[in-house]
């Protein structure tokens, strides 16, 4: 174990293996490193578990139980997106965006903003000094993304309740100056618990940044990005979410930070 760094308030250390470097907090680092030694990669370990649960993504994303009574985790192998994805595929320049994602996750938790918890990641040596990446997050059960809810695919969560929870999330982001440049219906998770209203979490946080602008300005930027996604999702899937309702949602969000303009 070497090279301690910090992600928010979490001390991150690394274990160097012949073909990989594993990064995590002291609690989970030995477990993750042992899995890489035994299985070659965290992703291969998760995929090999009995009846792994595959989630949607650019590639299957697996849910598995860490050994020795550890928590359920989600293991994601990173892939490029965009036009060059067929060429760049799953190889990245060091240090990749994984340490940024882990740092942002820790910082949002410190601010009280609901998001998934990144427990660690592993970098695997590839050709020409490049690396492949697996990221491990703590599994959050009973969740569905906002897009699925709006498309009527989650009967347990009503659309209006999901929008209300999203407004609360947007307000928390705005109060702390957190801007998510890619805030869309797939990057907001709704979690349900028995007897409680749904709770909204923000994900894909490696792109977020914290600014010193007013809550009103932060809200405006996040709402503009999310409402574009709502309109696009409505056109693609014919959700029962009229343009007028989207406008009402945007106005309700802005009203939560009214009076905070500089």
matplotlib code that plots the C-alpha trace (Angstrom):
import matplotlib.pyplot as plt

x = [0.0, 1.5, 0.9, -2.0, -4.0, -7.3, -10.7, -12.8, -12.3, -11.6, -7.9, -7.2, -4.3, -3.1, -1.8, 0.5, 0.2, 2.1, -0.6, -2.7, -3.0, -5.9, -7.1, -9.5, -9.8, -8.1, -11.3, -11.8, -8.4, -7.3, -10.5, -10.4, -6.7, -7.3, -10.0, -7.8, -5.0, -7.4, -9.6, -7.5, -9.9, -12.7, -15.1, -14.3, -14.8, -18.2, -19.3, -18.3, -20.5, -23.5, -26.5, -24.9, -27.4, -26.6, -27.6, -27.9, -25.0, -22.6, -21.7, -23.2, -22.7, -22.7, -23.9, -22.0, -21.3, -17.8, -16.4, -16.2, -19.6, -18.8, -21.5, -23.1, -21.3, -21.7, -18.7, -18.5, -15.9, -15.2, -15.8, -15.4, -18.5, -19.0, -17.9, -14.5, -15.7, -15.1, -11.5, -10.7, -13.0, -11.9, -8.4, -7.6, -4.7, -3.6, -4.9, -8.3, -11.4, -11.8, -10.0, -12.0, -15.3, -14.2, -13.2, -16.5, -18.5, -16.8, -17.2, -21.0, -21.5, -19.7, -22.1, -25.1, -26.0, -27.4, -25.2, -23.6, -20.5, -17.4, -15.4, -12.5, -11.2, -8.5, -6.3, -5.0, -1.9, -2.6, -0.5, 1.4, 1.2, -2.6, -4.9, -8.3, -10.5, -13.0, -14.9, -16.6, -19.5, -21.7, -25.0, -28.1, -31.2, -34.8, -33.7, -34.8, -33.7, -36.0, -36.3, -37.8, -40.2, -41.4, -41.8, -44.2, -41.9, -41.7, -45.3, -44.0, -43.0, -45.5, -44.4, -45.3, -43.5, -40.4, -40.5, -40.9, -37.9, -35.9, -36.8, -35.4, -32.2, -31.9, -32.3, -29.5, -27.2, -28.0, -27.4, -23.9, -23.1, -22.8, -23.2, -23.8, -23.1, -24.7, -27.7, -30.3, -33.1, -30.6, -28.3, -31.0, -31.9, -35.1, -34.9, -38.0, -38.3, -41.4, -43.6, -41.5, -41.5, -38.9, -35.4, -33.5, -29.7, -27.4, -24.9, -22.2, -20.6, -17.1, -18.2, -19.6, -17.9, -18.5, -18.7, -19.0, -22.0, -25.3, -27.8, -30.1, -27.5, -26.5, -30.2, -30.7, -27.8, -28.9, -32.5, -31.7, -29.8, -32.4, -35.4, -33.7, -33.4, -37.0, -38.2, -36.0, -37.1, -40.8, -40.3, -38.5, -40.8, -44.1, -44.2, -47.2, -45.3, -46.6, -44.4, -46.6, -45.8, -42.1, -42.3, -44.1, -41.4, -38.7, -40.5, -41.0, -37.3, -36.3, -38.8, -36.8, -33.8, -35.6, -34.2, -30.6, -29.5, -26.3]
y = [0.0, 3.3, 6.9, 8.2, 11.0, 12.6, 12.6, 15.1, 13.9, 10.3, 9.2, 7.2, 4.7, 2.4, -1.1, -1.8, -5.2, -6.5, -5.5, -3.1, -0.4, -0.5, 2.7, 2.9, 3.9, 1.8, -0.2, -1.6, -1.5, -5.0, -6.5, -4.9, -5.7, -9.3, -9.6, -8.2, -10.7, -13.6, -12.7, -10.4, -7.5, -6.3, -6.5, -10.1, -10.9, -9.2, -10.9, -14.3, -14.1, -16.4, -14.8, -11.4, -8.6, -6.7, -3.1, -1.0, 1.1, 1.2, -2.4, -4.6, -3.2, -5.8, -5.9, -8.2, -8.8, -8.0, -10.9, -11.3, -9.6, -6.5, -4.4, -5.0, -3.0, -1.9, -2.6, -0.6, -0.9, 2.4, 2.9, 6.0, 7.6, 9.8, 9.5, 8.2, 5.4, 2.6, 3.7, 4.6, 1.9, 1.3, 2.6, 5.9, 8.2, 8.2, 9.1, 8.8, 10.4, 7.8, 9.8, 12.8, 10.8, 9.5, 13.0, 14.5, 11.8, 12.3, 16.1, 15.9, 13.5, 16.0, 18.7, 16.5, 16.0, 12.5, 10.6, 7.2, 6.4, 5.5, 2.9, 2.5, 1.9, -0.1, 0.9, -1.9, -1.5, -1.4, -0.8, 2.5, 3.5, 3.7, 2.0, 0.4, 1.3, -0.4, 1.7, 0.3, 2.1, 1.1, -0.3, 1.7, -0.6, 0.2, 2.8, 3.8, 6.7, 9.6, 8.7, 5.3, 6.8, 9.4, 6.6, 4.8, 1.9, 2.2, 1.8, 2.1, 5.8, 8.4, 11.0, 13.9, 12.5, 12.0, 15.6, 16.8, 14.8, 16.2, 19.8, 19.1, 17.7, 20.8, 23.1, 21.3, 21.5, 25.2, 26.1, 24.7, 26.0, 22.5, 22.6, 19.4, 20.1, 16.8, 16.8, 14.6, 12.2, 9.3, 11.0, 11.3, 8.3, 7.9, 5.7, 4.4, 3.2, 1.8, 4.6, 7.4, 9.7, 9.0, 10.5, 11.8, 11.2, 12.7, 10.4, 10.6, 13.2, 13.2, 16.2, 18.3, 21.4, 23.8, 27.5, 30.7, 32.0, 32.6, 29.8, 31.4, 31.3, 27.7, 26.7, 28.3, 26.4, 23.0, 23.6, 24.6, 21.4, 19.2, 20.7, 20.1, 16.5, 16.3, 17.7, 15.2, 12.3, 13.3, 13.4, 10.0, 8.1, 10.0, 10.4, 12.0, 15.2, 18.1, 21.1, 23.2, 20.8, 21.0, 24.8, 24.6, 22.4, 24.8, 27.8, 25.9, 25.1, 28.7, 29.9, 27.9, 30.2, 33.4, 36.5, 35.2, 37.0, 39.0]
z = [0.0, -1.1, -2.1, 0.1, -1.4, -0.5, -2.2, -0.2, 3.4, 2.3, 2.4, -0.7, -0.9, -3.7, -4.1, -7.1, -8.7, -11.7, -14.2, -12.3, -9.6, -7.2, -5.5, -2.5, 1.1, 3.7, 4.5, 1.0, -0.6, 0.7, -0.5, -4.0, -4.4, -3.5, -6.1, -8.8, -7.9, -8.0, -11.0, -13.1, -12.9, -10.7, -13.7, -14.4, -10.7, -10.7, -13.9, -12.5, -9.4, -9.2, -11.0, -11.4, -12.0, -15.2, -15.2, -18.4, -19.7, -22.6, -21.5, -18.8, -15.3, -12.6, -9.0, -6.7, -3.0, -1.6, 0.3, 4.1, 4.7, 2.6, 0.9, -2.4, -5.0, -8.6, -10.9, -14.1, -16.8, -18.4, -22.2, -24.3, -25.8, -28.9, -32.5, -31.7, -29.4, -32.0, -32.2, -28.6, -27.1, -23.4, -23.2, -21.5, -20.7, -17.1, -14.6, -16.2, -14.8, -12.0, -9.3, -10.2, -9.9, -6.5, -5.3, -6.5, -4.9, -1.6, -1.8, -2.6, 0.3, 2.6, 1.4, 2.1, -1.6, -2.3, -4.8, -5.1, -3.1, -5.0, -3.0, -5.3, -8.8, -10.6, -13.5, -15.8, -17.9, -21.7, -24.7, -25.3, -21.7, -21.7, -19.1, -18.8, -15.8, -13.5, -11.0, -7.9, -6.2, -3.3, -4.6, -3.8, -3.9, -5.0, -7.5, -11.0, -13.2, -13.8, -17.5, -16.6, -14.2, -16.7, -19.3, -16.9, -16.4, -12.6, -11.2, -7.6, -8.2, -9.4, -11.9, -9.7, -6.7, -8.8, -10.0, -6.5, -5.3, -8.3, -7.3, -3.8, -5.4, -7.7, -4.7, -2.8, -5.8, -6.2, -2.6, -2.8, -6.3, -7.8, -11.6, -13.5, -17.2, -18.3, -16.0, -17.7, -17.0, -16.9, -14.4, -11.7, -9.7, -7.6, -4.6, -2.8, 0.8, 2.4, 3.8, 2.5, -0.5, -3.2, -2.8, -5.8, -6.2, -8.8, -10.6, -13.2, -11.0, -12.5, -14.7, -11.9, -10.6, -7.7, -8.5, -6.5, -8.5, -6.7, -6.1, -8.6, -11.4, -10.5, -10.5, -13.9, -15.5, -14.1, -14.9, -18.5, -19.1, -17.4, -19.2, -22.6, -21.6, -20.5, -23.9, -25.7, -23.6, -24.2, -27.9, -28.0, -25.7, -25.8, -22.0, -20.5, -19.7, -21.7, -22.6, -20.3, -17.4, -18.1, -18.1, -14.7, -13.4, -14.5, -12.9, -9.7, -9.6, -10.2, -7.5, -4.9, -5.4, -6.2, -4.5, -4.6, -7.8, -7.5]

ax = plt.figure().add_subplot(projection="3d")
ax.plot(x, y, z, "-o")
ax.set_aspect("equal")
plt.show()
